[in-house]
Amino acid sequence: MRGCKESSRLASEARERRLTWRERLSLRIHVLLCGLCKTYMRQMAKMFAIARIAGDPEVRYASSVKLSPDAKERIKKKLSES
């Protein structure tokens, strides 16, 4: 099983590329057992959902996010509300 450091790295990489099945399985097992990493994954998902709402609904990967200054301000506002 992977530790938190490796799992958080994989969770971040999952936003940039498709993980291998072994990486996905390992990450899922770790997240099932680790509340901190589960929270981290939820927060990341929420952040990307906000980015999709504020910008392009087709956004899936971090490298494809292109936001206007107005969209960035709306995201900051939404994040501060949660």
GROMACS elastic network, one bead per residue, 0.5 to 0.9 nm:
[ bonds ]
;  ai    aj funct       b0    kb
    1    26     6  0.63228   500
    1    27     6  0.84441   500
    1    29     6  0.75684   500
    1    30     6  0.66772   500
    2     5     6  0.81126   500
    2     6     6  0.60739   500
    2     7     6  0.62033   500
    2    26     6  0.66581   500
    2    27     6  0.73811   500
    2    29     6  0.87663   500
    2    30     6  0.65691   500
    3     6     6  0.55299   500
    3     7     6  0.60702   500
    3     8     6  0.86115   500
    3    30     6  0.74646   500
    4     8     6  0.59314   500
    4     9     6  0.84510   500
    4    30     6  0.78303   500
    4    31     6  0.88563   500
    4    34     6  0.79919   500
    4    36     6  0.82670   500
    4    37     6  0.66261   500
    5     8     6  0.53428   500
    5     9     6  0.63052   500
    5    10     6  0.87454   500
    6     9     6  0.50849   500
    6    10     6  0.62226   500
    6    11     6  0.86293   500
    6    27     6  0.88051   500
    7    10     6  0.50273   500
    7    11     6  0.60725   500
    7    12     6  0.85976   500
    7    23     6  0.89641   500
    7    26     6  0.81234   500
    7    27     6  0.57599   500
    7    30     6  0.71670   500
    7    31     6  0.80330   500
    7    37     6  0.74877   500
    8    12     6  0.62227   500
    8    13     6  0.85471   500
    8    27     6  0.86135   500
    8    37     6  0.68540   500
    8    40     6  0.76835   500
    8    41     6  0.80738   500
    9    12     6  0.51768   500
    9    13     6  0.61275   500
    9    14     6  0.86032   500
   10    14     6  0.60122   500
   10    15     6  0.88529   500
   10    19     6  0.78147   500
   10    23     6  0.73933   500
   10    24     6  0.83613   500
   10    27     6  0.71726   500
   11    14     6  0.51493   500
   11    15     6  0.70854   500
   11    24     6  0.89774   500
   11    27     6  0.74719   500
   11    40     6  0.87292   500
   11    41     6  0.68861   500
   11    44     6  0.85916   500
   12    15     6  0.55224   500
   12    16     6  0.72188   500
   12    41     6  0.88019   500
   12    44     6  0.82927   500
   13    16     6  0.50755   500
   13    17     6  0.60847   500
   13    18     6  0.80235   500
   13    19     6  0.76025   500
   14    17     6  0.52578   500
   14    18     6  0.57538   500
   14    19     6  0.58711   500
   14    24     6  0.86855   500
   14    61     6  0.81879   500
   15    18     6  0.77944   500
   15    60     6  0.70217   500
   15    62     6  0.58422   500
   15    63     6  0.83704   500
   16    60     6  0.83961   500
   16    61     6  0.51188   500
   16    62     6  0.60290   500
   16    63     6  0.66691   500
   16    64     6  0.89631   500
   17    61     6  0.74418   500
   18    24     6  0.89274   500
   19    22     6  0.79258   500
   19    23     6  0.57891   500
   19    24     6  0.59357   500
   20    23     6  0.51593   500
   20    24     6  0.62029   500
   20    25     6  0.85952   500
   21    24     6  0.50519   500
   21    25     6  0.60375   500
   21    26     6  0.84800   500
   22    25     6  0.51213   500
   22    26     6  0.60185   500
   22    27     6  0.84435   500
   23    26     6  0.51493   500
   23    27     6  0.60223   500
   23    28     6  0.85263   500
   24    27     6  0.51249   500
   24    28     6  0.60844   500
   24    29     6  0.86247   500
   25    28     6  0.51293   500
   25    29     6  0.61916   500
   25    30     6  0.85999   500
   26    29     6  0.52610   500
   26    30     6  0.62201   500
   26    31     6  0.86491   500
   27    30     6  0.51531   500
   27    31     6  0.60912   500
   27    32     6  0.85715   500
   28    31     6  0.51344   500
   28    32     6  0.61272   500
   28    33     6  0.87590   500
   29    32     6  0.51694   500
   29    33     6  0.65448   500
   29    34     6  0.87413   500
   30    33     6  0.52514   500
   30    34     6  0.59455   500
   30    37     6  0.77995   500
   30    38     6  0.86364   500
   31    34     6  0.50431   500
   31    35     6  0.69004   500
   31    36     6  0.81595   500
   31    37     6  0.56238   500
   31    38     6  0.51187   500
   31    39     6  0.88563   500
   31    41     6  0.82546   500
   32    35     6  0.75367   500
   32    37     6  0.87463   500
   32    38     6  0.72226   500
   33    37     6  0.87259   500
   33    38     6  0.84599   500
   34    37     6  0.55433   500
   34    38     6  0.62609   500
   34    39     6  0.87994   500
   35    39     6  0.61779   500
   35    40     6  0.86148   500
   36    39     6  0.51667   500
   36    40     6  0.62523   500
   36    41     6  0.87332   500
   37    41     6  0.61127   500
   37    42     6  0.85526   500
   38    41     6  0.51742   500
   38    42     6  0.62692   500
   38    43     6  0.86787   500
   39    42     6  0.50980   500
   39    43     6  0.61518   500
   39    44     6  0.85982   500
   40    43     6  0.51602   500
   40    44     6  0.61859   500
   40    45     6  0.86328   500
   41    44     6  0.51120   500
   41    45     6  0.61566   500
   41    46     6  0.85830   500
   42    45     6  0.50803   500
   42    46     6  0.61256   500
   42    47     6  0.86029   500
   43    46     6  0.50289   500
   43    47     6  0.61525   500
   43    48     6  0.87056   500
   44    47     6  0.50613   500
   44    48     6  0.63007   500
   44    49     6  0.85925   500
   45    48     6  0.52170   500
   45    49     6  0.61227   500
   45    50     6  0.86615   500
   46    49     6  0.50097   500
   46    50     6  0.62267   500
   46    51     6  0.86233   500
   47    50     6  0.51932   500
   47    51     6  0.62818   500
   47    52     6  0.87568   500
   47    75     6  0.83258   500
   47    79     6  0.77334   500
   48    52     6  0.61709   500
   48    53     6  0.86231   500
   48    59     6  0.80523   500
   48    60     6  0.78145   500
   48    61     6  0.86006   500
   48    62     6  0.80269   500
   49    52     6  0.50931   500
   49    53     6  0.62757   500
   49    54     6  0.86217   500
   49    57     6  0.88038   500
   49    59     6  0.88507   500
   50    53     6  0.50524   500
   50    54     6  0.60423   500
   50    55     6  0.83412   500
   50    74     6  0.89532   500
   50    75     6  0.64203   500
   50    78     6  0.76124   500
   50    79     6  0.83527   500
   51    54     6  0.51005   500
   51    55     6  0.57490   500
   51    56     6  0.75701   500
   51    57     6  0.83130   500
   51    59     6  0.77375   500
   51    65     6  0.75696   500
   51    67     6  0.81695   500
   51    71     6  0.81673   500
   51    72     6  0.84741   500
   51    75     6  0.68311   500
   52    55     6  0.51746   500
   52    56     6  0.52361   500
   52    58     6  0.69627   500
   52    59     6  0.57084   500
   52    60     6  0.81455   500
   52    65     6  0.84265   500
   53    56     6  0.68958   500
   53    57     6  0.61967   500
   54    57     6  0.82021   500
   54    67     6  0.79070   500
   54    70     6  0.89071   500
   54    71     6  0.54097   500
   54    72     6  0.78799   500
   54    74     6  0.69745   500
   54    75     6  0.68145   500
   55    58     6  0.87916   500
   55    59     6  0.79835   500
   55    65     6  0.77271   500
   55    66     6  0.74293   500
   55    67     6  0.59958   500
   55    68     6  0.79493   500
   55    71     6  0.65038   500
   55    72     6  0.89481   500
   56    59     6  0.56588   500
   56    65     6  0.77130   500
   56    66     6  0.81365   500
   56    67     6  0.83774   500
   57    60     6  0.85534   500
   59    62     6  0.77134   500
   59    64     6  0.63781   500
   59    65     6  0.63711   500
   60    63     6  0.87735   500
   60    64     6  0.73312   500
   60    65     6  0.82915   500
   61    64     6  0.55786   500
   61    65     6  0.71626   500
   62    65     6  0.55093   500
   63    66     6  0.82322   500
   67    70     6  0.79150   500
   67    71     6  0.57628   500
   67    72     6  0.62812   500
   68    71     6  0.51435   500
   68    72     6  0.63197   500
   68    73     6  0.87779   500
   69    72     6  0.50713   500
   69    73     6  0.63587   500
   69    74     6  0.88020   500
   70    73     6  0.51720   500
   70    74     6  0.63627   500
   70    75     6  0.87515   500
   71    74     6  0.50492   500
   71    75     6  0.62233   500
   71    76     6  0.86713   500
   72    75     6  0.51118   500
   72    76     6  0.62549   500
   72    77     6  0.86521   500
   73    76     6  0.50695   500
   73    77     6  0.61789   500
   73    78     6  0.86534   500
   74    77     6  0.50434   500
   74    78     6  0.61661   500
   74    79     6  0.85968   500
   75    78     6  0.50596   500
   75    79     6  0.60580   500
   75    80     6  0.85135   500
   76    79     6  0.51686   500
   76    80     6  0.61552   500
   76    81     6  0.86803   500
   77    80     6  0.52283   500
   77    81     6  0.63459   500
   78    81     6  0.51204   500
   78    82     6  0.66319   500
   79    82     6  0.54183   500
